[in-house]
Amino acid sequence: NPFITKVLLITLILVLITQAISIIDITKSQLNRNNKTFWIILILLFNIFGIIPYLTIGKKKKLNCF
């Protein structure tokens, strides 16, 4: 079905853009090296399920995860 194909393609593009923006934000953040590595691996492995925790938890500068 062409409609489903278009929806999946648009969803994939949005996820990849969100991943790229999140990874750029992580590399520019003041997190220590271990935290940056953790968040980048989480985002790359779990896509949207890695981005959501980063945006809700990881962006808080005072919270030191792992």
N, CA and C atoms as a LAMMPS dump frame, in Angstrom:
ITEM: TIMESTEP
0
ITEM: NUMBER OF ATOMS
198
ITEM: BOX BOUNDS ff ff ff
-5.0000000000000000e+02 5.0000000000000000e+02
-5.0000000000000000e+02 5.0000000000000000e+02
-5.0000000000000000e+02 5.0000000000000000e+02
ITEM: ATOMS id mol type element x y z
1 1 1 N 0.844 -1.18 0
2 1 2 C 0 0 0
3 1 3 C 0.892 1.248 0
4 2 1 N 0.761 2.119 -0.992
5 2 2 C 1.618 3.308 -1.083
6 2 3 C 1.445 4.281 0.083
7 3 1 N 0.244 4.37 0.638
8 3 2 C 0.021 5.281 1.76
9 3 3 C 0.834 4.852 2.976
10 4 1 N 0.804 3.565 3.274
11 4 2 C 1.557 3.05 4.426
12 4 3 C 3.049 3.246 4.208
13 5 1 N 3.504 3.04 2.988
14 5 2 C 4.914 3.241 2.668
15 5 3 C 5.324 4.689 2.916
16 6 1 N 4.507 5.632 2.496
17 6 2 C 4.816 7.048 2.705
18 6 3 C 4.833 7.404 4.189
19 7 1 N 3.88 6.881 4.938
20 7 2 C 3.822 7.149 6.374
21 7 3 C 5.061 6.595 7.067
22 8 1 N 5.454 5.375 6.722
23 8 2 C 6.645 4.772 7.324
24 8 3 C 7.907 5.536 6.947
25 9 1 N 7.998 5.985 5.709
26 9 2 C 9.159 6.754 5.272
27 9 3 C 9.252 8.086 6.009
28 10 1 N 8.141 8.777 6.141
29 10 2 C 8.128 10.053 6.871
30 10 3 C 8.484 9.834 8.338
31 11 1 N 7.96 8.767 8.939
32 11 2 C 8.278 8.446 10.329
33 11 3 C 9.768 8.164 10.494
34 12 1 N 10.33 7.399 9.576
35 12 2 C 11.763 7.091 9.623
36 12 3 C 12.604 8.354 9.52
37 13 1 N 12.233 9.233 8.616
38 13 2 C 12.973 10.484 8.453
39 13 3 C 12.889 11.338 9.715
40 14 1 N 11.709 11.431 10.31
41 14 2 C 11.562 12.209 11.548
42 14 3 C 12.379 11.622 12.693
43 15 1 N 12.411 10.305 12.801
44 15 2 C 13.201 9.658 13.853
45 15 3 C 14.689 9.926 13.636
46 16 1 N 15.163 9.82 12.404
47 16 2 C 16.579 10.067 12.125
48 16 3 C 16.967 11.519 12.397
49 17 1 N 16.089 12.446 12.049
50 17 2 C 16.357 13.865 12.335
51 17 3 C 16.41 14.091 13.844
52 18 1 N 15.467 13.507 14.569
53 18 2 C 15.445 13.654 16.028
54 18 3 C 16.68 13.032 16.656
55 19 1 N 17.117 11.879 16.137
56 19 2 C 18.343 11.258 16.637
57 19 3 C 19.54 12.18 16.413
58 20 1 N 19.655 12.73 15.228
59 20 2 C 20.784 13.606 14.913
60 20 3 C 20.804 14.836 15.817
61 21 1 N 19.654 15.448 16.009
62 21 2 C 19.572 16.63 16.871
63 21 3 C 19.951 16.268 18.309
64 22 1 N 19.475 15.128 18.793
65 22 2 C 19.788 14.704 20.16
66 22 3 C 21.278 14.431 20.322
67 23 1 N 21.875 13.772 19.354
68 23 2 C 23.312 13.457 19.448
69 23 3 C 24.142 14.731 19.39
70 24 1 N 23.769 15.672 18.547
71 24 2 C 24.478 16.957 18.509
72 24 3 C 24.345 17.673 19.844
73 25 1 N 23.152 17.651 20.419
74 25 2 C 22.923 18.285 21.714
75 25 3 C 23.772 17.623 22.8
76 26 1 N 23.884 16.305 22.759
77 26 2 C 24.691 15.585 23.75
78 26 3 C 26.159 15.973 23.621
79 27 1 N 26.677 16.009 22.4
80 27 2 C 28.099 16.316 22.229
81 27 3 C 28.433 17.742 22.664
82 28 1 N 27.469 18.652 22.583
83 28 2 C 27.703 20.038 22.991
84 28 3 C 27.393 20.282 24.468
85 29 1 N 26.823 19.287 25.138
86 29 2 C 26.414 19.479 26.53
87 29 3 C 27.624 19.419 27.47
88 30 1 N 27.376 19.731 28.723
89 30 2 C 28.421 19.724 29.73
90 30 3 C 28.471 18.408 30.501
91 31 1 N 27.838 17.387 29.988
92 31 2 C 27.891 16.078 30.631
93 31 3 C 29.315 15.544 30.555
94 32 1 N 29.667 14.685 31.512
95 32 2 C 31 14.108 31.423
96 32 3 C 31.037 13.049 30.328
97 33 1 N 32.221 12.585 29.998
98 33 2 C 32.417 11.695 28.853
99 33 3 C 31.616 10.396 28.972
100 34 1 N 31.575 9.806 30.171
101 34 2 C 30.839 8.562 30.361
102 34 3 C 29.345 8.759 30.137
103 35 1 N 28.796 9.857 30.627
104 35 2 C 27.371 10.134 30.43
105 35 3 C 27.053 10.381 28.959
106 36 1 N 27.939 11.1 28.263
107 36 2 C 27.719 11.336 26.834
108 36 3 C 27.705 10.013 26.077
109 37 1 N 28.669 9.155 26.384
110 37 2 C 28.745 7.851 25.724
111 37 3 C 27.502 7.033 26.005
112 38 1 N 27.054 7.023 27.259
113 38 2 C 25.851 6.275 27.626
114 38 3 C 24.642 6.748 26.823
115 39 1 N 24.413 8.053 26.79
116 39 2 C 23.231 8.577 26.104
117 39 3 C 23.287 8.347 24.601
118 40 1 N 24.465 8.501 24.003
119 40 2 C 24.586 8.277 22.557
120 40 3 C 24.311 6.814 22.21
121 41 1 N 24.871 5.887 22.983
122 41 2 C 24.618 4.461 22.735
123 41 3 C 23.14 4.145 22.928
124 42 1 N 22.543 4.69 23.973
125 42 2 C 21.122 4.457 24.234
126 42 3 C 20.259 4.944 23.064
127 43 1 N 20.561 6.124 22.561
128 43 2 C 19.79 6.683 21.453
129 43 3 C 19.992 5.875 20.172
130 44 1 N 21.209 5.464 19.905
131 44 2 C 21.466 4.705 18.681
132 44 3 C 20.851 3.308 18.731
133 45 1 N 20.857 2.686 19.898
134 45 2 C 20.318 1.332 20.006
135 45 3 C 18.802 1.287 20.081
136 46 1 N 18.209 2.235 20.763
137 46 2 C 16.774 2.162 21.033
138 46 3 C 15.954 3.259 20.351
139 47 1 N 16.552 3.985 19.442
140 47 2 C 15.861 5.016 18.66
141 47 3 C 14.977 5.906 19.519
142 48 1 N 13.689 5.901 19.264
143 48 2 C 12.754 6.811 19.937
144 48 3 C 12.692 6.507 21.432
145 49 1 N 12.891 5.237 21.812
146 49 2 C 12.858 4.869 23.222
147 49 3 C 14.143 5.28 23.944
148 50 1 N 15.139 5.721 23.22
149 50 2 C 16.331 6.303 23.814
150 50 3 C 16.261 7.819 23.841
151 51 1 N 15.586 8.384 22.858
152 51 2 C 15.471 9.844 22.76
153 51 3 C 14.558 10.401 23.848
154 52 1 N 13.445 9.733 24.089
155 52 2 C 12.474 10.217 25.085
156 52 3 C 13.105 10.313 26.478
157 53 1 N 13.802 9.269 26.983
158 53 2 C 14.442 9.43 28.303
159 53 3 C 15.514 10.519 28.315
160 54 1 N 16.249 10.668 27.203
161 54 2 C 17.256 11.721 27.174
162 54 3 C 16.605 13.095 27.291
163 55 1 N 15.544 13.317 26.536
164 55 2 C 14.889 14.618 26.571
165 55 3 C 14.225 14.902 27.913
166 56 1 N 13.77 13.858 28.603
167 56 2 C 13.1 14.07 29.889
168 56 3 C 14.056 14.024 31.066
169 57 1 N 15.084 13.192 31.003
170 57 2 C 15.996 13.006 32.135
171 57 3 C 17.372 13.6 31.857
172 58 1 N 17.939 13.273 30.715
173 58 2 C 19.326 13.624 30.412
174 58 3 C 19.593 15.097 30.228
175 59 1 N 18.592 15.859 29.838
176 59 2 C 18.799 17.285 29.608
177 59 3 C 18.966 18.08 30.889
178 60 1 N 18.565 17.5 32.006
179 60 2 C 18.734 18.194 33.28
180 60 3 C 20.219 18.155 33.645
181 61 1 N 20.821 19.321 33.677
182 61 2 C 22.273 19.411 33.876
183 61 3 C 22.726 18.897 35.246
184 62 1 N 21.915 19.074 36.269
185 62 2 C 22.329 18.701 37.603
186 62 3 C 22.13 17.224 37.893
187 63 1 N 21.382 16.536 37.067
188 63 2 C 21.145 15.119 37.268
189 63 3 C 22.289 14.333 36.662
190 64 1 N 22.956 13.534 37.44
191 64 2 C 24.11 12.79 36.971
192 64 3 C 23.727 11.322 36.859
193 65 1 N 23.335 10.908 35.674
194 65 2 C 22.936 9.51 35.462
195 65 3 C 24.173 8.672 35.195
196 66 1 N 24.305 7.597 35.913
197 66 2 C 25.402 6.632 35.788
198 66 3 C 26.711 7.329 35.997
